[in-house]
């Protein structure tokens, strides 16, 4: 943990390149070692929950086949969505129906999201018979729990910060790992040739990490817009510069009642870039005209070319609108949403990917890749292999340490300090990383303070952590 500040004398700074390289290797190894204590537990959770989320469309219909799957009777057509909505309201009279999602296939249920006194529920309706099959808490299904864990470790804002700090140090692990892989290739080859214990495992760990490293860096960067600190602060800065992570509805001229992500807090149908868009209002004075329904909104979406299955956010007040969200799972470029006035079915506004700021387009594409859905089966299976590879790395890293752990009362960390004075470019890189990722900078400062004030002054801790 002390391998950060360089206190070398000018004489040390004038050593040969080989000597500096050796010192840098051990310093990077030390950084890599200690970063793993924070990063590995979080990466284990993120990789496992990401894998579950990736396979959610395969897992959930098996676990809840009685709710999500239906038989399609011969010659029987689906009931109007308004009829299905009425059945949901009769079954849950005290609940507020938030949205309706069309069946994804002829043998799948219609899904209505409702808010009850006990929390959110997803209600499943047989579209042919129009009867309610049952309901689930969306946050307590296997994939729902995985999403919550993946987002904040079920610890709210504190969990978000822990994940963000771990993501920052994962960048350090990836960069130092590449250095160790390249500079240590000769030594690893010698150990393998000599049949040294653990040599094969170390080589496999290094090769796997070399392949996964770039993917890990991409997933970290593409996931940063979700983070509670970096994402929020960067969005504020982007807004000040006239751009945004999210889209702004160019047609919503009336005063907003809410944003889409507030209207659908437990839905995963809202495209990332549209989550903060303002929702316009209907005019209750128009109630003397015909009142629109869910089917009206679906028909309006179909006329305007929205992709199906659509999700329809229902109005929750007399001034609310129906928000029809087109299906764009595999291609953010197809994302489109339109608002339908609840009186008369007039389209109040329509907007989509073409209306996004340039930054929002980049973020939307990055998140689609992050979730393994942008490039079809290729993206899906590459992401699957990547998650499995991360799990492998999280197991083999501690296993390598366990095999070489010292018998003495010490953690077995490599010795070494970063030669920052001898390598100014490295100092600039560390400072730049700390400024770009403030939580990394703060955690780094905390590590330095702990090192200087405690570890170096307590003999047992100094021995345990192998402080130089």
GIBELMO-V566182 format. One line per field, one symbol per residue. ss: DSSP state (H for helix, E for strand, L for the rest). phi: phi as a letter, one per 40 degrees, with the letter a starting at -180 (. if undefined). psi: psi as a letter, one per 20 degrees, with the letter a starting at -180 (. if undefined). A space follows every 50 residues. Layout:
# GIBELMO-V566182
ss = ???
phi = ???
psi = ???
This chain:
# GIBELMO-V566182
ss = LLLLLLLLLHHHHLLLHHHHHHHHHHHHHHHHHHHHHHHHHHHHHHHHHH HHHHLHHHHHHHHLHHHHELLLLLLLLLLLHHHHHHHHHHHLLLLEEEEE ELLLLLLELEEEEEEELLEEEEEEELLLLLLEEEEELLLLLHHHHHHHHH HHLLLHHHHHHHHHHHHHHHHHHHHHHHHHHHHLHHHHHHHHHLLLLLHH HHHHHHHHHHHHHHHHHHHHHHHHHHLLLHHHHHHHHHHHLLLLLLLLLL LLLLLLLEEHHHHLLLLLLLLHHHLLLEELLLLHHHHHLLELLHHHHHHH HHHLLLLLLLEEELLLLLLLEEEEELLLLLLHHHLEEEEEELELLLEEEE EEHHHLLHHHHHHHHHHHHHLLLLLHHHHHHHHHHHHHHHHHHHHHHHHH HHHHLLLLLLLLLLLLLLLLLLLHHHHHHHHHHHHHLHHHHHHHHHHHHH HHHHHLLLHHHHHHLLLL
phi = .ccbcbbccdccccccdcccccccccccccddcccccccddccdcccccc ccccbccccccccbccbcbbccccgbcccdcccccccccccbcccbccab bcdcadbbccbbcbbbcchcbbbbbccccgbcciabcccbcccccccccc cafgbgccccccccccccccccccccccccccccccccccccccgccgcc ccccccccccccdccccccccccddcccbccccccccccccgbacbcbcc bcccccbabccccbcbcbccddcccbccbcbcbdccccccccbdcccccc ccccgccbccbbcccbacccbcbcbccadcadcccabbbbdcbggcccaa aadccccdcccccccccccdcgbcbgcccdccccccccccdccccccccc cccbdccccacgcccibcccccbdccccccccccccbdcccccccccccc cccbccbbdccccccfcc
psi = ijlgqpkqrhghijrrhgghgghhghghggggghhhhggghghggggghh gghhkhihgghghlhhhiqrpoqpjprqqqhhghghhghhhmhjqppgrp pqpirhkqqppppqprhjaqqopppoigijqpharqohijrghghhgggh gjkkjbhghghgggghhghhggggghggghgghjhghhgggghikqpigg ggghgggghhghghhggghgghihhhqhfggghhggghhhjjaqhrqpoi inhrpqharghhhmhjqjioqgiihjqqprqrohijiirqprahhggggg gghjjqqqpqpopqqjrhjrrpopoqplginhijpqqqpppioikpogqq rbhhiqqgghggggghhgghjkjhkbhggghghghgghgggghhghghhg ghhjqqhrmqikqqqqqpmhhinhhhgggggghhhhnhhggghghggggg ghhghiiogghhggjlp.
